[in-house]
Amino acid sequence: MEKLYKILHKKLWIEVSPSIDQYDNEWMVAIYKRSEGKWYAELTKDGFRTAQDAYDWAFAQVDSYEI
């Protein structure tokens, strides 16, 4: 959770959710950026096997790119 609060200072947020399809057992992730008082999805990706895999991918994107 501490990592999430650190990226919040960059006006970013990560949301991980289970896939909509009830038979999929997959996870999806969105990286949001705050601009002009609103949150916008900058990057999204699905198909992760676990929620942790989704978070790991998202934090790597935040760390390696200027989103």
N, C-alpha and C positions, 0 to 999 in steps of 0.2 A: 504494500500500500504506500510505503514511503516513496517508491519510485514514481507512482502516479502523482503524488503531490509535487514532486520535483518538476515533472513536465507541465503541471498546471501553471507554473510560473512562466513557462514558454507559451502559454495560451493554447496548450494541447491537452487532449484527453483521449484515453483508450477505452473502448467498450468491447467486451467479449460476450457473445451470446451463443446459445445452442442453435443449431440449424433449424430452420422452420419445418423441414420435412421430418416427421416423427420417426421415420425408419432410418434416417441417416446417422445418427450418433456422431455427427461432425460439429465443429465449432466455427464461428465466423468472427471477424474482428473489424472494427472501424477505428480509424484515427481521426479525431475531430480537431479542428482549429477554430479558435474564437477570433472573429473579425467583425468590427462595427457592431458589437453587442450581441452577435448571433453566433451559434456554433454551426460549422459546415464540415461535412465529411470530406477529408482530404484523400484518404486511402481506405479501401476496403478489400478484404480477401476472405475467402471461405475455404472449406476443405481441410481444416485442421483436425487431427485425431484427438487432441486433448485441449482443454482451455489453456493450460500452461504453454503448449506449443504456440497457440495464437498470441498470447502475451509476449512470449520470447521474440516472435517475429516482429510484432509491433514495436517493442522497445528497440530492437535492432534497427528498424527503419528510422525511428526518432533519433537514435544515436549517430547513425551514419549519414543522414541527409538533413538538409535544412528544409524542413516542412513548414 
